[in-house]
Amino acid sequence: MAFLLFCAAAAALVQLALLSAPAKHRLLRTLPLPLLACLPLGAALLTALRKPAVPYLGWEFDAALYLWLAGAILAGYLLAWGLFALRPKRPPQ
């Protein structure tokens, strides 16, 4: 559980840093979600396809862990967007 919270916090910090970038870098605002979430989703798919022999808890548990990790990354990403939306707006200069 602590690892999932750490991953969510790390994803939120990365996304907040990218949201703070100048507005001319619009691609950087949406790019991290597919990049960060594709790794655990790909690992879950690979685990489900290969069904490796795991001596403890089975391959289904490994696949579920990868999906939980992807969910933690998504939660961190959404948390960053929520914090970004709630920040005080500066008047245009």
Secondary structure, 3 states (H helix, E strand, C coil): CHHHHHHHHHHHHHHHHHHCCCCCCHHHHHCHHHHHHHHHHHHHHHHHHHCCCCCCCHHHHHHHHHHHHHHHHHHHHHHHHHHHHHCCCCCCC
